Amino acid sequence: MVTVAKMQSGAWISPARHMLTAESGKFLDRFDFQADYLASRGAKAEKILKVLQRGIRDASHASLLDIGCSQGQITRRLSRDFGFVVGVDIDFEQKTGAFYFIQADGCRLPLVSSRFDVVLLNHVLEHVSWPEKLLAEVWQVLKPGGLCYLACPNRYTLVEPHYRLPLLSWLPRPMADIYVRLSGRGQRYLDNLPSYWTLIKWTHGFNVEDLTLTVLKNPRQFYPDDPALTTQARWVHWLPFWLLRPFTPWLPVWILLMRKPEMATPHTVSQFPAAHEVSFAAPK
């Protein structure tokens, strides 16, 4: 079943899908966590917008699809700049913001082909069991020449970003499941973080621009409202690209801007037939 709703207002719902606080017996201060979370979402939305502005001239006339939008804080912020915005998430939560919401699986999008100028995959790819299928869906719904913003964490990061456990993503899946259970964070390890080389393989067919170092070297441009990040990245600013580039596969997070070619051929991953196809009238 596909649920389509026009979002206008809503209440906050905890975004930490893998932070199973009830199971671990740990509870966060709801309101302090909410304020910090909303501030971080706003800063990330501004960074995403600045990255997208490198590849799109006029966002006000462009359509954007945010896959894995969660409760929609980033989607809501981007809806101020884009002419038409749709959020997709497999979980139906009460969202906030002037955008359309679809409850659907990102690997089986009920959307018309070549519909969107921009697709957003912000820390989503590592949560799906078949990343190539998700990227095939992105390819399908993007217009020729359209852009995809992709942010994804590194499998070989020292601390797994969702479970906050050292070296968790390095382990074989059976050992990772045991580690998660022993830590009280869940019953099994649910994520699928790639290596850099695997990620590049998954994006085959797109014209890929790796902007990770560009963002890292220019914190004042991409994180103007986050002095902590600006301070942390200050030393990187003075190092040349040629010196930093060999370390790209070992950075904790990558940011890619991927363009679908103007003369695009069908993606090599075959699609499942959509259960129900929806279309939209632009919001007034």
Helices and strands as residue ranges (DSSP letters): E 3-7, H 21-24, H 30-52, G 59-61, E 63-67, H 73-78, E 84-89, E 99-103, E 116-122, G 125-127, H 131-141, E 142-153, G 168-170, H 173-183, H 196-202, E 207-210, H 212-217, H 219-222, H 227-232, H 234-237, H 241-244, G 245-250, E 253-259
